[in-house]
Amino acid sequence: GFHKADAMCALSERPNAIDQVSAAIDFLCLTLHEDELPKQFAPKADVEVVQYADEDQIQQRKLAARMADLFATSRSAAERALRNCQGEPSRAFRLLFNGVVYRGGSPP
């Protein structure tokens, strides 16, 4: 299934949806990288996903992938941390670290 953090984020994105589960699944399918989708939601072999990005976006995605590996989290969570920290890697690392150590919260 989906990572818990991704599912919680998706539910918070559509709090007033009539069918929250359906809205959350739509959100996850549209925002997660295809490698992060569960098998039942992954694109089929005959589907080609074309993505255009500039060099900065490509570098941010590579950094997010490395961060996701380091913190055993999803790529979308790492990308979200980078966005929330205006692309500053040290702040994003701290945010992800605090999420792991303090279970999504901040230090006491």
C-alpha positions in Angstrom: 0.0 0.0 0.0 0.9 3.7 0.2 3.3 5.0 2.9 1.5 6.2 5.9 3.0 9.7 5.7 1.9 10.0 2.1 -1.7 8.8 2.9 -1.9 11.3 5.8 -0.7 14.1 3.6 -3.2 13.2 0.9 -6.1 13.1 3.4 -5.1 16.6 4.7 -5.0 18.0 1.1 -8.7 17.2 0.6 -10.4 17.6 4.0 -13.8 18.6 2.7 -14.1 16.0 -0.1 -17.3 14.0 0.0 -15.4 10.8 -0.6 -12.1 11.4 1.2 -10.6 8.0 0.3 -11.3 8.4 -3.4 -9.9 12.0 -3.3 -6.8 10.8 -1.4 -6.1 8.0 -3.9 -6.5 10.4 -6.8 -4.2 12.9 -5.1 -1.6 10.2 -4.4 -1.7 8.8 -8.0 -1.2 12.3 -9.4 1.5 13.4 -7.1 3.7 10.4 -6.3 6.4 9.2 -8.6 5.3 6.1 -10.4 8.0 4.0 -8.6 6.3 4.9 -5.3 2.8 3.7 -6.3 1.5 0.3 -5.1 1.3 -2.3 -7.8 -2.4 -2.0 -8.3 -2.0 1.8 -9.0 1.2 1.6 -11.0 1.1 2.4 -14.7 1.0 -0.6 -17.1 3.9 -1.4 -19.4 2.2 0.2 -22.4 1.9 3.6 -20.7 4.7 6.1 -21.2 5.0 8.9 -18.7 6.6 11.9 -20.2 8.0 14.5 -17.8 9.6 17.8 -18.6 12.0 19.4 -16.1 14.7 21.9 -16.1 18.2 21.1 -14.6 17.3 22.5 -11.2 14.2 20.3 -10.9 16.3 17.3 -12.0 18.9 18.0 -9.3 16.2 18.6 -6.7 14.6 15.2 -7.6 18.0 13.5 -7.3 18.6 15.1 -4.0 15.1 14.1 -2.8 15.7 10.5 -3.9 19.0 10.4 -1.9 17.3 11.9 1.1 14.4 9.4 0.9 16.9 6.6 1.0 18.8 8.1 3.9 15.7 8.5 6.0 13.8 5.5 4.8 10.9 7.6 3.7 9.1 8.2 0.4 10.5 10.4 -2.3 7.4 12.6 -2.1 8.0 13.2 1.6 11.6 14.2 0.8 10.5 16.5 -2.0 7.9 18.0 0.3 10.6 18.7 2.9 12.7 20.4 0.3 9.7 22.5 -0.9 8.8 23.5 2.7 12.5 24.5 3.3 12.7 26.5 0.0 15.2 24.0 -1.4 17.7 24.3 1.4 19.1 20.8 1.9 20.3 21.3 5.5 16.9 22.5 6.6 15.2 19.7 4.8 17.5 17.1 6.3 16.7 18.6 9.8 13.0 18.4 9.0 13.1 14.8 7.9 15.4 13.9 10.8 13.0 15.4 13.3 10.1 13.6 11.6 11.9 10.3 12.2 13.2 10.9 15.7 10.1 12.7 17.0 7.6 10.8 14.9 6.4 13.7 12.8 6.7 16.4 15.5 9.4 18.8 16.5 11.9 18.5 19.4 10.5 19.2 22.8 
